[in-house]
Amino acid sequence: MIELDTYRQQLAQIRAGITEVGGALNIEGLKEQQMELHETMNEPDFWNDLERSTQVSKKVRIIENKLEHYNKLIARADD
């Protein structure tokens, strides 16, 4: 039973570390930025400007990758 408690404490520390990293990455800010960019992408003339649409799409992918990696780390720590 003591061993199980030790593992729980270690997992709690790992989870806290991941959460701290999430704060440093400004996860909430990234989520807001992602929503704003998706709104931009839904504008009627958005896709008519190839350069702008390419830049925004690239930025969305970068943000989504960061969020996905963070969420996977959280899920693995929770499991």
Secondary structure, 3 states (H helix, E strand, C coil): CHHHHHHHHHHHHHHHHHHHHHHHCCHHHHHHHHHHHHHHHCCCCHHHCHHHHHHHHHHHHHHHHHHHHHHHHHHHHHC
